[in-house]
């Protein structure tokens, strides 16, 4: 049963000649952080290009529930009147974060050092996901968490009345955990220090600096050491959200495997902590080029041109690249199915605790479509069949996971037989215009 209402079965069919411009929605990671930091600033933050998917809208509702005034103009411009660091009000109702692990973990961090209590819940998928990875470091600040067994939602967080600054080494590569600790450190006195041995997406560090926080990153033998000075007065900002590279991955990969395709994906964020997929695709022989490279709002941006690439080769993806493309491995596995030889992906155990066990979900569906997949706890390999040789023909389970749903729909555009999914409704959480955008480019995607 879908956590988003009635399930929406969908199927994709062999297509050719995808062409045109793919107008990708705003970056989800930056959209979440824009709303949260805007709510913690003093004054009015203006945001354009905000991703208006369910995940981000749930974060906006949460910020309203904690006292921020948030409005949207008819032209899609958002205004956030913040309450200041430590200024959150106690919400009257349970905070429902829907499907968003990013939203709930960042919001928990942002309120954990304020003297308020909040209860969080989500949909069936989110309520299965582990929260201890965030609540454990938040406890070091003095916050308390009470949830279901296994550290799962629904969960109540009691914020620290007299928070302590923290020095914390992140045990797994996770931008969500790092960001939650930094957001908690905003309302703690002194310096909060986060150490990460493997670099993860650095939107929080960039945006905290943009909002006026004193934050520094030092690269050492110990890893990246991020130091935040607590209790700043954050200054409101005007933010133009770049378009989401994780969403761009789907039309880009569709073009690479679909004969005769040539598409342009404009204004995509190419933050080096997010662009690992595009580097990997080019190493596989993809005809993928960057045009009009520039910088906007402190983030590198370019237009991506992707063309049909019939001679893709399997490669071994470096494990240290995993953090920069963790959300893109499902659709990379689709491209790997059409390459020659094995594509090996290691250091990817984070995929086991996303919206679903993404390794298991993709491996099961790919096998049902005639592709050989081997897997271990933190690795998997896909043995490609080459262009035109993937059978397809299966109905794949999405497990309420938007990226699994979209990945299998991309697969079906180049298989011999159509590929179906049991539920496409979760796609709305991150990419609400996926279906019409792909159809406009020339993809054959049907409901029912």
Buried (B, 14 or more C-beta within 10 A) or exposed (E): EBBBEEBBBBBBBBBEEBBEBBEBBBBBBBBBBBBBBBBBBBBBBBBBBBBBBBBBBBBBBBBBBBBBEBEBEEEEBBBBBBBBBBBBEBBEEEBBBBBBBBBBBBBBBBBBBBBBBBBBBBBEBBBBBEBBBBBBBBBBBBBBBEBEEEBBBBBBBBBBEEBEBBEBEBEBBBBBBBBBBBBBBBBBBBBBBBBBEBBBBBBBBBBBBBBBBEBEBEEEEEBBBBBBBBBBEBBBBEBBBBBBBBBBBBBBBBBBBBBEBBBBBBBBBBBEBBBBBBBBBBBBBBBBBBEEEEEEBEBBBBBBBBBBBBEBBBBEBBBEBBBBBBBBBBBBBBBBBBBBBBBBBBBBBBBEBBBBBBBBBBBBBBEBBBBBBEBEEBBBBBBBBBBEBBBBBBBBBBBBBBBBBBBBBBBBBBBEBBBBBBBBBBBBBBBBBBBEBBEBBBBBBBEE
